[in-house]
Amino acid sequence: MNSAAIPLPASVDANGPLLEVRAVAKRFGTREVLKNISLDIASGEFLTLLGESGFGKTTLLRLIAGFEQPTAGEIWMSDERLDTLPPYKRRVNTVFQNYALFPHLSVRDNVAYGLRVQGAPKNEIAGRVDDALNMVKMTEFAGVRPSRLSGGQQQRVALARALVNRPQLLLLDEPLSALDANLRKEMQSELKSLQREIGITFLFVTHDQEEAMALSDRIALLRDGTLEQVASPREIYARPATAYTAQFIGQTNLLRGEIRRGIATCGILRWSLEEVDSRAVFSLRPETIRLCPDGKRQTNEVKFRATVRQQIYGGASELLEVDCAAGQFLRVRLPACGPLTGEHDFVFSIADAIRVQE
């Protein structure tokens, strides 16, 4: 691939945000879908809008694309007010979930369609289409109609059709959701590699946590029209800010208890913690708990005894549900270790119990 084929416009400042969403809200009738959203996206970044259905992900995408207008707030791109411009004047292109390819046109004509509508010089169209098809490895299918392509190939054509217009920002609305599981994994890898090679900013929408973790430089988690947390995949997983984030991103054990006189108590679990007295909630990931066969612990660890109630084999790992007594159950993820029954000692590091907001 030749990343120089679709250069970034000179107006893009690589050191500043490409897109700024400033206190944006959106109502449909009496329903407030987005509430005071502020978000910056850097040039060349792969940012994912993650959240449950109906929480505002696609609405925000449509506001940026120009298909909807904000009820309040502003959207800026490269120091230009974006939300006052019609869609065709925005350096933004969208790849939709259903790809929206024209069935009666060849791959080449599908990719060229937008250039022809915009009135691009005829002597430029062929070269730009060739560059775009080469980027997504679809040159050999240029004369084929979409009905003869696989789902993954159709997605590549949809990407080429968007990239040929040389957008500053590419919006992707759950473009992998229609693919089967194996192809979806393959296309995730290809999409990430393509974004890195061409350097265009991607704003990606999905409800799939694993997909967001695999693809993103940063994840913006939406909850009921507000931003719950914006962080890198590693940070949002390892240090969730809220109980909702901890539960939505992967699996966790939420430990509810209190801090009194420098001791945190959550059920049978107790450890030293230099914080003021208060009620508290902690997130403890299942994989941070491990077996303690010798019964010993370090000073920075919490040891507890529990009975294995359920064991789910997962290939390289096993998920246990353990009973700590008094109605306290925890999930524990261990490397594959064979069947476990009865009581065992377990241990985790105090640093792995992350305090979160309720």
C-alpha positions in Angstrom: 0.0 0.0 0.0 1.1 3.6 -0.6 0.0 5.8 2.3 1.0 8.9 0.2 -1.9 8.3 -2.1 -4.4 10.0 0.2 -2.5 12.8 2.0 -3.8 14.6 5.0 -4.9 18.2 4.1 -2.4 20.9 5.0 -4.9 22.5 7.3 -4.7 19.6 9.8 -2.5 20.4 12.8 -0.9 17.2 13.9 -0.2 18.7 17.3 -3.8 19.8 18.1 -7.2 18.2 18.1 -8.7 17.6 14.6 -12.3 17.5 15.9 -13.7 19.3 18.9 -17.2 18.5 20.2 -18.1 21.4 22.6 -21.0 20.9 25.1 -23.2 19.3 22.5 -26.8 18.2 23.3 -29.4 16.6 21.1 -33.2 16.3 21.7 -35.8 14.4 19.8 -39.0 15.9 21.0 -38.9 15.5 24.8 -36.2 12.9 24.8 -32.7 14.1 25.5 -30.4 11.7 23.6 -27.1 13.5 24.2 -26.4 15.7 27.2 -23.6 18.2 27.3 -21.0 16.1 25.4 -17.5 17.6 25.1 -14.8 15.5 23.3 -11.6 16.2 21.4 -10.2 13.8 18.7 -6.6 14.1 17.7 -5.4 14.0 14.2 -4.5 10.4 13.2 -6.3 8.9 16.2 -8.5 5.9 16.2 -11.3 6.7 18.7 -14.2 4.4 19.5 -17.6 5.5 20.7 -18.7 2.5 22.9 -22.0 2.0 24.6 -25.3 0.2 24.8 -28.0 0.6 22.1 -29.9 3.8 22.5 -27.2 5.6 24.5 -26.4 8.2 21.7 -23.4 6.7 19.8 -24.9 6.9 16.3 -26.6 10.2 17.1 -23.3 11.8 17.8 -21.8 10.3 14.6 -24.8 11.8 12.6 -24.3 15.2 14.2 -20.6 15.2 13.1 -21.5 14.0 9.6 -24.3 16.6 9.3 -27.3 14.3 9.0 -28.6 15.8 12.2 -28.2 19.2 13.9 -27.3 19.7 17.6 -29.9 21.2 19.9 -27.1 22.9 21.7 -23.3 23.2 21.5 -20.9 23.4 18.7 -18.7 21.1 16.6 -15.3 22.3 15.2 -12.8 20.7 12.8 -9.4 22.2 12.1 -10.4 25.6 13.5 -13.6 25.7 11.4 -17.1 25.6 12.7 -18.5 22.3 11.4 -22.1 22.1 12.6 -23.1 25.2 10.5 -21.9 23.5 7.2 -24.0 21.3 5.0 -22.9 17.6 4.9 -21.3 17.9 1.4 -19.0 20.7 2.6 -17.5 18.7 5.5 -14.3 16.8 5.1 -16.0 13.9 6.6 -17.1 10.5 5.1 -19.2 7.8 6.7 -19.1 4.0 6.3 -22.5 2.6 7.3 -23.4 -0.8 8.8 -25.1 -2.0 5.6 -22.3 -0.5 3.3 -25.0 1.0 1.0 -23.3 -0.2 -2.3 -25.1 0.3 -5.6 -25.9 -3.3 -6.8 -26.0 -2.3 -10.5 -22.6 -0.7 -10.5 -19.2 -2.4 -10.6 -16.7 -2.0 -7.7 -14.8 0.7 -9.7 -18.0 2.7 -10.4 -19.2 2.4 -6.8 -15.9 3.9 -5.7 -15.9 6.6 -8.4 -19.5 7.6 -7.8 -18.8 10.2 -5.1 -16.1 11.9 -7.2 -18.3 12.1 -10.2 -21.1 13.7 -8.1 -18.7 16.2 -6.8 -17.5 17.1 -10.3 -13.9 16.0 -9.9 -11.8 16.4 -13.0 -12.3 13.3 -15.2 -8.5 12.9 -15.7 -8.1 12.5 -11.9 -10.9 10.1 -11.2 -9.3 6.9 -12.6 -6.0 7.4 -10.7 -7.7 8.2 -7.4 -10.0 5.2 -7.7 -7.0 3.0 -8.4 -5.2 4.3 -5.3 -8.2 3.7 -3.1 -8.8 0.2 -4.4 -5.1 -0.6 -4.0 -5.3 0.6 -0.3 -8.0 -1.9 0.5 -6.6 -4.7 -1.7 -9.6 -4.8 -4.1 -7.9 -3.9 -7.4 -8.5 -7.3 -8.9 -12.2 -7.0 -8.2 -12.6 -3.6 -9.9 -15.0 -4.9 -12.6 -17.1 -7.1 -10.3 -20.6 -6.2 -8.9 -21.2 -6.2 -5.2 -23.5 -9.2 -5.3 -20.5 -11.4 -6.2 -18.4 -10.2 -3.2 -18.1 -11.6 0.3 -19.2 -9.5 3.3 -15.5 -8.6 4.0 -14.9 -7.6 0.4 -18.0 -5.4 0.4 -16.7 -3.7 3.5 -13.4 -3.0 1.8 -15.2 -1.4 -1.1 -17.3 0.8 1.2 -14.0 1.9 2.8 -12.5 2.6 -0.6 -15.5 4.7 -1.6 -15.1 6.8 1.6 -11.3 7.1 1.3 -11.3 8.2 -2.3 -12.8 11.5 -1.2 -9.8 12.2 0.9 -11.6 13.0 4.2 -10.0 14.4 7.2 -12.2 12.2 9.3 -13.7 8.8 8.6 -16.9 7.9 10.6 -17.6 4.2 10.9 -21.1 3.1 12.2 -20.7 -0.5 13.4 -19.3 -1.5 10.0 -18.3 -5.0 11.2 -21.5 -6.1 12.9 -23.0 -7.9 9.8 -19.9 -10.2 9.5 -19.6 -13.6 11.0 -17.3 -14.0 14.0 -14.2 -15.2 12.3 -14.3 -12.7 9.4 -15.1 -10.0 12.0 -11.8 -10.8 13.8 -9.9 -10.7 10.6 -11.4 -7.4 9.5 -10.6 -5.8 12.9 -7.0 -6.5 12.3 -7.1 -5.2 8.7 -9.0 -2.1 9.7 -6.5 -1.2 12.4 -3.6 -1.8 10.0 -5.3 0.3 7.3 -5.9 3.2 9.6 -2.3 3.2 10.8 -1.0 3.1 7.2 -3.1 5.9 5.7 -3.0 8.1 8.9 -6.6 9.3 8.6 -8.6 9.9 11.8 -11.2 7.2 12.5 -14.2 7.7 14.7 -15.7 4.2 15.2 -19.0 3.2 16.7 -19.6 -0.2 18.3 -21.4 -1.8 21.2 -18.8 -4.6 21.3 -16.4 -4.1 24.2 -13.8 -6.6 22.8 -13.8 -4.9 19.4 -13.3 -1.4 21.0 -10.4 -2.8 23.1 -8.7 -4.3 20.1 -9.0 -1.3 17.7 -8.9 1.9 19.7 -6.3 4.4 20.7 -8.9 5.7 23.1 -12.4 4.6 24.0 -15.2 7.1 24.8 -17.8 5.2 26.8 -21.3 6.6 26.6 -24.0 6.0 29.2 -27.5 7.3 28.7 -26.3 10.2 26.6 -23.4 11.3 28.7 -19.7 10.4 28.7 -18.9 7.9 31.4 -15.1 7.8 30.8 -12.7 8.6 28.0 -9.3 6.7 28.2 -7.0 4.3 26.5 -8.1 0.7 26.4 -5.5 -0.3 29.0 -6.4 2.5 31.3 -10.2 2.1 31.0 -9.8 -1.6 31.8 -7.2 -1.4 34.5 -8.4 1.8 36.2 -12.2 2.2 35.5 -13.6 5.4 37.0 -17.0 4.1 37.8 -18.8 0.9 38.7 -20.6 1.0 35.4 -17.4 1.2 33.4 -15.9 -1.6 35.4 -18.9 -3.9 34.7 -19.3 -2.9 31.0 -15.6 -3.3 30.0 -14.9 -6.9 30.7 -15.8 -8.8 33.8 -15.3 -7.6 37.4 -16.1 -8.2 41.0 -17.7 -5.2 42.6 -16.8 -5.1 46.3 -19.1 -2.9 48.3 -18.2 -2.0 51.8 -16.8 0.8 54.0 -13.5 2.3 55.1 -13.1 2.8 58.8 -9.9 3.9 60.7 -7.7 3.0 57.7 -9.3 -0.4 57.1 -11.4 -1.3 54.1 -14.0 -4.0 54.8 -16.0 -5.7 52.0 -17.7 -8.8 53.3 -15.0 -11.1 54.6 -12.3 -9.2 52.8 -10.3 -6.7 54.8 -7.2 -4.6 54.0 -5.3 -1.4 55.0 -6.2 1.7 53.1 -5.1 5.2 53.9 -8.4 7.0 53.0 -11.0 8.9 54.9 -13.9 7.0 56.5 -16.7 6.5 54.0 -18.8 4.0 52.1 -16.7 2.6 49.2 -17.0 0.4 46.1 -14.0 -1.4 44.6 -13.5 -3.2 41.2 -11.5 -6.4 41.4 -10.9 -8.1 38.1 -11.2 -12.0 38.2 -7.8 -12.5 36.7 -6.1 -10.5 39.5 -7.1 -13.2 42.0 -4.9 -16.3 42.2 -4.7 -19.6 44.1 -2.5 -19.5 47.2 -1.5 -23.2 47.7 1.0 -22.5 50.5 -1.4 -20.3 52.4 1.1 -17.5 52.7 0.6 -13.9 51.7 2.7 -10.8 51.3 2.0 -7.7 53.4 0.5 -6.0 50.3 -1.9 -8.9 49.6 -5.3 -10.0 50.8 -5.8 -13.7 51.5 -9.2 -15.4 51.8 -10.6 -18.9 51.9 -13.5 -19.9 49.6 -15.3 -22.9 48.2 -15.4 -23.5 44.5 -19.1 -23.7 43.4 -18.7 -23.6 39.6 -15.8 -24.0 37.1 -16.1 -23.1 33.4 -13.3 -24.3 31.1 -12.2 -21.7 28.5 -9.2 -23.3 26.8 -6.2 -21.3 28.2 -8.1 -20.2 31.3 -10.8 -21.3 33.7 -13.5 -19.1 35.3 -14.4 -20.0 38.8 -17.3 -18.9 40.9 -16.2 -19.1 44.5 -18.3 -18.8 47.7 -16.6 -16.8 50.4 -19.5 -17.4 52.9 -22.1 -15.0 54.2 -23.5 -14.7 50.7 -20.4 -13.3 49.1 -19.5 -14.8 45.8 -16.5 -13.9 43.6 -15.4 -14.7 40.1 -11.8 -15.9 39.7 -10.0 -16.4 36.4 -7.0 -18.8 36.5 -4.7 -20.3 33.9 -6.1 -23.7 32.9 -5.4 -25.9 35.9 -7.7 -28.9 35.8 -10.8 -29.6 37.9 -11.0 -27.8 41.3 -13.4 -28.7 44.1 -13.8 -27.9 47.8 -12.1 -25.1 49.7 -9.0 -23.3 48.6 -7.0 -20.3 49.7 -6.9 -17.3 47.3 -5.0 -14.1 47.3 -5.0 -10.7 45.5 -2.9 -7.6 45.6 -4.4 -4.6 47.4 -3.3 -2.4 44.4 -5.7 -4.5 42.2 -8.7 -3.4 44.2 -9.5 -0.2 42.3 -11.9 2.2 44.0 -14.7 3.4 41.7 -17.6 5.7 41.9 -21.0 4.0 42.3 
